[in-house]
Amino acid sequence: QVHLVESGGGLVQPGGSLRLSCTVSGRISSIGHMAWHRQAPGKERELVAVIVSTGNTHYAESVKDRFTISRDNAKNTVYLQMNSLKVEDTAVYYCYVYTFPPARDYWGQGTQVTVSS
């Protein structure tokens, strides 16, 4: 059984910062790419940032230069540092990991991020 445990969400004022963490535990072989997605009320889930096993990253245009994704392979953990937060960043943030072999997708339970004054 594989578990993803997220932490770090909460309420923050516009312009503030938060750091999300997601730790993978259980019987896993190799972790490929890791990512963060988010889903705002009434909207579809969208990709926020992804980091592959080599460390290369990709960001949604809306979060470039504000968010930073990183990973600690020794701890099977992925992070999302969110700076200069905006009201429109309010959403439930979900951790995602791809493991292999065999190829499997896993999602975290989601953590709420609310940006409000």
Secondary structure, DSSP 8 states (H G I E B T S, - for coil): -EEEEEE--EEE-TT--EEEEEEEEES-SEEEEEEEEEE-TTS--EEEEEE-TTS-EEE-GGGTTTEEEEEEGGGTEEEEEE-S--GGG-EEEEEEEEEETTTEEEE---EEEEE--
